[in-house]
């Protein structure tokens, strides 16, 4: 199960560029065209950037889930609130 704690830790391992791409789409609700304008590239280039960022986040989440002790997860799970809602990661919903 992906929790807010897992998401925060996994995002912390990503580059600023990856976090920006994920946040523009997942948190700000921009489509690829709009997000591309924000970062100053073509929609196609942004789509490639977003795809890579999602793959790296998925890998980071898998590592984080395996390493995280389960004791404090319930305490910290709600910490990010709505931050991760709507982000789809290979069939997972956070």
C-alpha positions as CSV (number, residue, x, y, z in Angstrom):
1,X,0.0,0.0,0.0
2,X,1.3,3.4,-0.9
3,X,1.0,5.9,2.0
4,X,1.7,9.6,2.3
5,X,5.0,8.7,4.0
6,X,6.1,6.5,1.2
7,X,5.1,9.1,-1.3
8,X,7.0,11.9,0.5
9,X,10.1,9.7,0.9
10,X,10.0,8.6,-2.7
11,X,9.6,12.1,-4.0
12,X,12.6,13.2,-2.0
13,X,14.8,10.8,-3.9
14,X,13.8,12.3,-7.3
15,X,15.4,15.2,-9.1
16,X,13.9,18.7,-8.9
17,X,13.0,18.3,-12.6
18,X,11.1,15.0,-12.0
19,X,9.3,16.5,-9.0
20,X,8.3,19.5,-11.0
21,X,6.8,17.4,-13.8
22,X,4.8,15.2,-11.4
23,X,3.6,18.2,-9.4
24,X,2.4,20.2,-12.4
25,X,0.3,17.3,-13.6
26,X,-0.6,15.5,-10.4
27,X,-1.0,18.4,-8.0
28,X,-1.7,21.4,-10.1
29,X,-3.9,19.5,-12.5
30,X,-2.4,20.8,-15.7
31,X,-2.5,18.8,-18.9
32,X,0.6,18.0,-20.8
33,X,0.2,21.1,-23.1
34,X,-0.2,23.5,-20.2
35,X,2.6,22.0,-18.2
36,X,4.9,22.2,-21.2
37,X,4.2,25.9,-21.5
38,X,5.1,26.3,-17.8
39,X,8.5,24.6,-18.2
40,X,9.2,26.1,-21.6
41,X,9.3,23.0,-23.8
42,X,7.1,21.2,-26.4
43,X,4.2,19.1,-25.3
44,X,5.9,16.0,-26.7
45,X,9.1,16.8,-24.7
46,X,7.1,17.3,-21.6
47,X,5.3,14.0,-22.1
48,X,8.6,12.2,-22.4
49,X,9.9,14.0,-19.2
50,X,6.7,13.0,-17.3
51,X,6.9,9.4,-18.4
52,X,10.4,9.1,-17.1
53,X,9.5,10.9,-13.9
54,X,6.6,8.5,-13.3
55,X,8.8,5.5,-13.9
56,X,11.5,6.8,-11.5
57,X,8.8,7.5,-8.9
58,X,7.4,4.0,-9.3
59,X,10.9,2.5,-8.7
60,X,11.5,4.8,-5.7
61,X,8.1,3.9,-4.2
62,X,8.9,0.2,-4.5
63,X,12.2,0.7,-2.7
64,X,10.6,2.9,0.0
65,X,7.8,0.4,0.6
66,X,10.3,-2.4,1.1
67,X,12.5,-0.4,3.5
68,X,9.9,1.4,5.6
69,X,9.3,0.0,9.1
70,X,5.6,-0.3,9.5
71,X,5.3,1.1,13.1
72,X,4.8,4.8,12.3
73,X,3.0,4.6,9.0
74,X,-0.4,5.1,10.4
75,X,0.7,8.1,12.4
76,X,2.2,9.8,9.4
77,X,0.0,8.6,6.6
78,X,-2.3,11.6,6.4
79,X,0.6,14.1,6.6
80,X,0.5,15.0,2.9
81,X,-3.3,15.4,2.8
82,X,-4.6,15.6,-0.7
83,X,-1.1,16.1,-2.2
84,X,-1.0,12.6,-3.8
85,X,-4.6,12.2,-4.7
86,X,-5.2,11.3,-8.3
87,X,-1.6,10.3,-9.1
88,X,-1.7,6.9,-10.9
89,X,1.3,4.7,-10.8
90,X,0.9,1.4,-12.7
91,X,-2.5,0.6,-11.3
92,X,-1.9,2.1,-7.9
93,X,-3.8,5.1,-6.6
94,X,-2.3,7.1,-3.8
